[in-house]
Amino acid sequence: MRIGPLTIDRVKISLLVALVCITTLPILSEQWIWYSLLCCSALLGIYALWKKAWVDVWLIMIIIASFVFARVRFPETEGTVVMLRTAAILATFFLNVTLLIGPWTRFVKRMRPFYKYRRHVGVTAFLMALTHATLVLSYYFEFSPEAAYASAFVFFGSTSLFIMTWMALTSWDYVQKKVKPLWWSVLHTLLLAGYIGYIAMFMNYVLDLETWHKVVLGIFVVFWLLVSPWALPKKILRRVNGWKQLHVLIYIAYASVIIHIWTGTLKFEDILWLKIVFWAFFALVVGSHVSGLLFMLRQFVKRKKASGETLQLNGKTYYNIGSAAEFPDGKGRRVDANGFSVAIFKHNGKLFGMSTICPHQGGPIAEGCIVNGYVECPWHRYQFSVDTGSGPPGFKDCIPYYEVVEQNGAAYVCVESTGSCGLK
């Protein structure tokens, strides 16, 4: 179904149903809360199964199994409390998984297909966090800001939910493709201003604010300033992706969750194994991202650079990128030519070049491979013709395409785009 520029598909319908279910939980009795949640989850699971959305089926199965296990395991605990705690555990688990998918798809190539579903897991984490927050605000604080924000740990939890909300709202291909760079900068600025105002409001209510809380909040604001499209990225990146810069704020959300959980409940729990699991996940996430950064730096150092030798053909300059024989058939390799990065591929003995950045979400095209005459991005399987850089018939996607010639066994690339996407 299409309404205006938007297509109403399974994902949008499922999210709408989930949001209606979550936001109505506080007005239901305890018994009906459980029936509502389980029935809603079951219906969404059946719908996903009908549409053969297997990843969503597994996510829903995990959610249903977790809530059922928690209810059976703690029969004496009040149902609403069991539900809000289970939702919190699931939100934290899915958030950890979301953050682990990125670096591990770089370490283990077999995991790359999972990158396509990172947004599914991330939005699921948001829905579980929203469930937790809705129940907590209604059960413990009766939707009173004064009561909720009296404790600093609640504010850090709301910080995470605030950021994850905007990440969920912008996790659509339509948004990524249609929103112009200027409007991403405007959105970043408005959200930052709103968050600073949120901090100021919080200061009026909190009763247990400590110095380290203020330091952390200051770090959050500075980080937000640095990663905004009009700040540090504009100075160091060739192509600034406003959507990606917004989603970098996940690090603030994650840090807020860690502070929220630890200072709110976990450090007071007398369960050693739970604390070990909590900090083990944290160490794994942080270690994976640090290792991923080091991996990228090593790849940058090892990146092949074109020699100073050039070739003049038809009024164009071609840069020597080494022996034509050293490029493997069907796979990509990133090279730097005259300060410009190009993904070089060989297909049926013919060399050609493409932009190293996928126009979908900035995926590493050079790490992709050729499938049925199309270069396939390793992140989300977007495809581009080996002859023109255009997407498959029926798709408007395209990528800058660069000509490569061979002479005396050497390969030369021209960094003037010849594809339908225009010049670099």
Secondary structure, DSSP 8 states (H G I E B T S, - for coil): -EETTEE--HHHHHHHHHHHHHHHGGGS-HHHHHHHHHHHHHHHHHHHHHTT-HHHHHHHHHHHHHHHHHHHH-TTS-HHHHHHHHHHHHHHHHHHHHHHHHHHHHH-GGGHHHHTTHHHHHHHHHHHHHHHHHHHHHHTSTT-HHHHTTSHHHHHHHHHHHHHHHHHHT-SHHHHHHS-HHHHHHHHHHHHHHHHHHHHHHHTT-SS--HHHHHHHHHHHHHHHHHSTTSHHHHH-SS--HHHHHHTTHHHHHHHHHHHHHHHTGGG---HHHHHHHHHHHHHHHHHHHHHHHHHHHHHHH-EE--S-EEEETTEEEEEEEEGGGS-BTBEEEEEETTEEEEEEEETTEEEEEESB-TTT--BGGG-EEETTEEE-TTT--EEETTTSB-STT---B--EEEEEEETTEEEE--S--STT---
